[in-house]
Amino acid sequence: MRSGSAFLFGCSLFLLSPIFLRAQRMPGVKWAKDGKSYYSVEDGSVVKYQLPAFQRVVVAEAAQLTPQGREKSLDVQAFSFTDDEKKCLIYTNSKKVWRLNTRGDYWILDLAAHSLRQVGKDRPASSLMFAKISPDGNKVAYTSGHNIYVEDLATGQSTALTTDGTARLINGTFDWVYEEEFSCRDGFRWSPDSKSIAYWQIDAAKIRNFLLINNTDSLYSFIVPVEYPKAGEDPSPCKVGVVSLATGQTKWMDVPGDSRQHYIPRMEWAANNTELILEQLNRKQNDAKIFVCETATGAARSIYEETDNAWIDSKERWSEDPAGWEWIDGGKAFLWVSEKDGWRHIYQISRDGTKETLLTKGSYDMINLKAIDEKNGYVYFLASPDNALQQYLYRVPLKGGASSKKGAALKDTGKPELLSPAAQKGTHTYNISPGGSYATHNFSNYRYESVSEWVSLPLHNNIKTNEESADRKGRPQPKVELFRVTTEDNVTMDGWMIRPANFDSTKKYPVLFHVYAEPAGTTVKDAAGYAGTPLYAGDIAADGYIQISVEGRGTPVPKGAAWRKSIYRKIGILNIRDQAMAAKKIIQWPFVDAGRVAVYGWSGGGSTTLNLLFQYPDIYTTGIAIAPVANQLLYDNIYQERYMGLPQENREDFVNGSPISHAKDLRGNLLVVHGTGDDNVHYQGTEMLINELVKYDKTFQMMSYPNRTHVIREGDGTSLHLMHLFTSYLREHCPGGGR
């Protein structure tokens, strides 16, 4: 389940947090291939900056990006260049597909010929997806209507490489659940020689539609179908093929196993023109196999396998981009991330899978793999060996690690080299150029100390400091405290707290807990913007509330695999007890009013809010649950089965962990909020919860937002209305102020 104030893409249930707002203020950098320059769009023109002097060169003027017969230049929303920078592919007029704007129009700008023309102009407007120029720079491929097309850039001739695509037979992209839970969107890859294309095909024909009902946009209601495999339902069959541009024929890879009982979350060319490499996950997602496939025959051979007693994370959990395969040494080896020794580490695996080298050995987690500098022999990554709330940039050598034959014990390796400034204690983020020469660097901590700059690596020398954005200047910054609490179960949890304004230690104040507590996101970090209550319309500290969030077991913090995976088959039980036992300790503090304890959360946090209110009514008096999963059996199969197993084998775990099973024990004040157009966490679950609460004569309040999705922000006034609703309910049922 996903995390984010409105959306952070990675798993599925959201948690409300300022993370998304921070991300919106820090756009990514479009690096040039040389790794020593970057592109930008300024006043309708595409420009290039050469580092370290930031020498500015206009690559394409706005006039060059103005189609013939139009007065305005294209609204450039994304772009890419051929290696020789003579052609530029422009993406514009984009439309949303579930979470992101991934379909739109594409144009080719030929800088040498001074021409601009639309790609796929015979296709419907805003229907092209993931267009990519071929490596030789002569063609462009894209998907439209679930088929793959290739267009010759010299002649404009377009050819359909697949013709069997339908609403449910999906070529070159993915269905709802692959996108939601694996972050798989772009589903085809050019071969290095530009002669063929490898692609996924998803057959969602047997996935049942979940029907969203739109009652407000027309005289008669209409349904909005979403192919949605719920927990316990078989996945969509998936296969990988290679289509030849010369013949138009597809050769399917002979990946073993029942295609309805496994997933293929990763696939790339195997550093040559004749082989593919792919990862296969079994349905429980606790067995990962790597196959190398011969594209001529389709023959697939397994070169590596890893198993886990709980689950194995896919690449989107440790990389911003789930695409790509980390080949090194000219394709003789690749990097692999595993938690098999109890910590998330980077391994180097030989191409045949017989030799592995542990690059990051130690009792710490690699958080995110950032860059590979093969020229100098290093891999860059984020980690925080000493404080799980922080993160820093490190590097280790690609050579000289701890090596062994597969299955043998690995010897120790050198310590990681810290590159982030040691004096800047907190959270560091980077966007590193290809080759690792330069990076954008952003630092912040809970004290709201911050830095935004450009640096050269590996010395981390500042080459330019960015000005603070206008929307941040003068903004009041809450006084945040970090703390730890140890529960009666001997679980030590990190937390943040904001005390009321004009705090008086002799008085008792209400406390508002912000929760998420599922494997897809965190709420506590030593970074600016994590602490606070963005849904509150007003100054919550001035209104006399203590704000707190604590991070229990099962969340994806860098505390080792045992911490993260202790929640396996225990969502709704273990994580709920951790939150409640922490709250039990906190309400014993002399300045906390145990009679005024409120909790809120969004999505997975909404589920946690319900469970806390139902299972621990002696602790929590008020709860606001937004877009909650009331019944785990109603959520999608990839997420729920990854963390809970298969309902066919352990249905009781799903039932016991679902809020709906405990609704009869509600004693406090409850507000449930949900959008009826939520394609992620269906309104169906809230309706079932309502029935259960009515059955047991439980009084509660409910707010439904017609046709709003999981983010509940569509439509005029929606966000403001939700904030006012949240605030007024909290004030009424858990009034602020010291007593």
Secondary structure, 3 states (H helix, E strand, C coil): CCECCCCECCCCCCCCCCHHHHHHHCCCCEECCCCCEEEEEECCEEEEEECCCCEEEEEECHHHHCCCCCCCCCCCCEEEECCCCCEEEEEEEEEEECCEEEEEEEEEEECCCCEEEEECCCCCCCCEEEEEECCCCCEEEEEECCEEEEEECCCCCEEECCCCCCCCEEECCCCHHHHHHHCCCCCEEECCCCCEEEEEEEECCCCCEEEEEECCCCCCCEEEEEECCECCCCCCCEEEEEEECCCCCEEECCCCCCCCCEEEEEEEECCCCCEEEEEEEECCCCEEEEEEEECCCCCEEEEEEEECCCCCCCHHHCCCCCCCCCEEHHHCEEEEEECCCCCCEEEEEECCCCEEEECCCCCCCEEEEEEEECCCCEEEEEECCCCCCCEEEEEEECCCCEEEECCCCCCCCCCCEECCCCCCCCEEEEEECCCCCEEEEEEECCCCCEEEEEEECCCCEEEEECCCCCCCCCCCCCCEEEEEEECCCCCEEEEEEECCCCCCCCCCEEEEEECCCCCCCCCCCCCCCCCCCCCCCCCCCCCCCEEEEEECCCCCCCCCHHHHHCCCCCCCCHHHHHHHHHHHHHCCCCCEEEEEEEEEEECHHHHHHHHHHHHCCCCCCEEEEECCCCCHHHCEHHHHHHHHCCHHHHHHHHHHHCHHHHHHHCCCEEEEEEECCCCCCCHHHHHHHHHHHHHCCCCCEEEEECCCCCCCCCCCCHHHHHHHHHHHHHHHHCCCCCC
